Amino acid sequence: MAAFTVTVDRTAQFTEYLDRAVDEVFRTMMAVSCTPVEQPFVPARKAISAVLGLAGAISGSMVLHSGDRAALRMAERLTGITPAQVDAMVRDAVGEVCNMLAGTWKGFDPILCAGCLLSTPTVVAGSSYELFSQRAPTRIERSYRFEDFTVTVTIFCEMA
């Protein structure tokens, strides 16, 4: 398995891959445009996060974070069913979106495609939680807008 070092160019490339992956997944699976926005990340009072592990050519995690209203809308766009509250279906939908984002993101890079494994997503929902990740040398955090909602995707990683 090939290893590589993270450089400013690689981080920019990973960021570009992430923007492409978000656009592709939201357009293909939810029939909605989702574009990067330049705004600081502000945690919602009621939030939901999906965390997916990365292992192999890189190690770390990808986190999809949104407010509960955005999560409800993602689930509705994916399933065609309008959920009344954050329930198992909504949690599954958010976890699956994170899984699709990670798979699409790594698929743009030949080294990651062949040498990076993904874990099953873990989903956390509620009004009072914090997610912590081991200190990783590379952190990419991007916010995206679809309809009237914002989601944030963060990649914490280090190269093998």
C-alpha positions as CSV (number, residue, x, y, z in Angstrom):
1,M,0.0,0.0,0.0
2,A,1.4,3.4,-1.0
3,A,1.8,6.0,1.7
4,F,2.1,9.8,1.1
5,T,2.7,12.9,3.0
6,V,0.1,15.6,3.4
7,T,1.1,18.9,1.8
8,V,-0.8,22.1,1.3
9,D,-1.5,20.8,-2.2
10,R,-2.8,17.5,-1.0
11,T,-5.1,19.3,1.6
12,A,-6.4,21.5,-1.2
13,Q,-7.0,18.5,-3.4
14,F,-8.8,16.7,-0.6
15,T,-10.9,19.8,0.0
16,E,-11.8,19.9,-3.8
17,Y,-12.7,16.2,-3.6
18,L,-14.9,16.8,-0.7
19,D,-16.7,19.7,-2.5
20,R,-17.2,17.4,-5.5
21,A,-18.4,14.5,-3.3
22,V,-21.0,16.6,-1.5
23,D,-22.3,18.0,-4.7
24,E,-22.5,14.6,-6.3
25,V,-24.2,12.8,-3.4
26,F,-26.8,15.6,-2.8
27,R,-27.6,15.9,-6.5
28,T,-27.7,12.2,-7.2
29,M,-29.4,10.9,-4.1
30,M,-31.5,13.9,-3.0
31,A,-32.0,15.8,-6.3
32,V,-30.9,19.0,-4.7
33,S,-27.9,21.3,-5.1
34,C,-25.5,21.6,-2.2
35,T,-22.8,24.2,-2.5
36,P,-19.9,25.3,-0.2
37,V,-20.6,28.4,2.0
38,E,-18.1,30.5,3.8
39,Q,-19.6,30.8,7.2
40,P,-18.3,29.8,10.6
41,F,-19.6,26.6,12.0
42,V,-22.3,27.2,14.6
43,P,-23.6,24.1,16.4
44,A,-27.4,23.9,16.4
45,R,-29.2,23.6,19.7
46,K,-30.6,20.2,18.6
47,A,-28.1,18.5,16.4
48,I,-27.2,15.2,14.8
49,S,-23.7,14.0,13.8
50,A,-22.5,10.9,11.9
51,V,-19.0,9.8,12.5
52,L,-17.2,7.4,10.1
53,G,-13.7,6.0,10.6
54,L,-11.0,6.0,8.0
55,A,-8.2,3.5,8.1
56,G,-5.3,2.4,5.8
57,A,-3.6,4.9,3.6
58,I,-5.0,7.5,6.0
59,S,-6.4,7.2,9.4
60,G,-8.9,9.4,11.0
61,S,-12.6,10.2,10.7
62,M,-15.2,12.0,8.6
63,V,-18.0,13.8,10.5
64,L,-21.2,15.0,9.0
65,H,-22.9,17.5,11.4
66,S,-26.3,19.2,11.0
67,G,-29.1,20.6,12.9
68,D,-32.2,18.4,13.5
69,R,-34.2,20.3,10.8
70,A,-31.6,19.7,8.2
71,A,-31.4,16.1,9.2
72,L,-35.2,15.7,8.8
73,R,-35.0,17.3,5.4
74,M,-32.1,15.0,4.2
75,A,-34.1,12.0,5.4
76,E,-37.2,13.3,3.5
77,R,-35.2,13.9,0.3
78,L,-33.7,10.4,0.5
79,T,-36.8,8.5,1.3
80,G,-39.8,10.5,0.1
81,I,-41.2,10.2,3.6
82,T,-41.7,13.3,5.8
83,P,-40.5,12.4,9.3
84,A,-42.1,14.2,12.3
85,Q,-39.0,13.9,14.5
86,V,-35.5,12.6,14.6
87,D,-36.1,8.9,14.8
88,A,-34.3,5.7,13.6
89,M,-35.1,6.5,10.0
90,V,-33.5,9.9,10.2
91,R,-30.5,8.6,12.1
92,D,-30.1,5.9,9.5
93,A,-30.4,8.5,6.7
94,V,-27.8,10.8,8.1
95,G,-25.4,7.9,8.7
96,E,-25.9,6.8,5.1
97,V,-25.3,10.3,3.7
98,C,-22.0,10.3,5.6
99,N,-21.2,6.9,4.3
100,M,-21.9,8.0,0.7
101,L,-19.9,11.2,1.1
102,A,-16.9,9.3,2.4
103,G,-17.1,6.6,-0.3
104,T,-17.4,9.2,-3.1
105,W,-14.7,11.4,-1.6
106,K,-12.1,8.6,-1.4
107,G,-13.2,7.4,-4.9
108,F,-11.7,10.5,-6.4
109,D,-8.2,9.6,-5.3
110,P,-6.5,6.4,-6.6
111,I,-4.4,5.9,-3.4
112,L,-7.4,6.4,-1.1
113,C,-9.7,4.4,-3.4
114,A,-7.4,1.4,-3.2
115,G,-6.0,1.8,0.3
116,C,-8.5,3.5,2.6
117,L,-11.2,1.5,4.4
118,L,-14.4,3.0,5.9
119,S,-16.1,2.0,9.1
120,T,-19.8,1.8,9.7
121,P,-21.1,5.2,10.7
122,T,-21.9,6.0,14.3
123,V,-24.7,8.5,14.7
124,V,-25.2,10.8,17.7
125,A,-28.3,13.0,18.2
126,G,-29.4,15.4,20.9
127,S,-29.2,18.8,22.4
128,S,-26.1,18.5,24.6
129,Y,-23.1,16.7,23.2
130,E,-19.6,17.4,21.9
131,L,-17.5,15.3,19.6
132,F,-13.8,15.0,20.2
133,S,-11.2,13.6,17.8
134,Q,-7.6,12.7,18.6
135,R,-5.4,15.5,17.4
136,A,-4.9,14.9,13.7
137,P,-2.3,16.8,11.7
138,T,-4.8,17.4,8.9
139,R,-8.3,18.9,9.5
140,I,-10.6,19.9,6.6
141,E,-13.9,21.5,7.7
142,R,-16.4,22.8,5.1
143,S,-20.0,24.0,5.4
144,Y,-22.5,23.4,2.7
145,R,-25.9,24.8,1.9
146,F,-28.9,22.9,0.5
147,E,-32.3,24.6,0.3
148,D,-32.5,26.7,3.5
149,F,-30.2,24.3,5.5
150,T,-26.5,24.1,6.3
151,V,-24.5,21.0,7.0
152,T,-20.8,20.7,7.9
153,V,-18.4,18.0,7.0
154,T,-15.1,17.6,8.8
155,I,-12.3,15.3,8.0
156,F,-9.6,14.7,10.7
157,C,-6.8,12.5,9.4
158,E,-3.1,11.7,9.3
159,M,-1.3,9.9,6.5
160,A,0.0,6.4,7.0
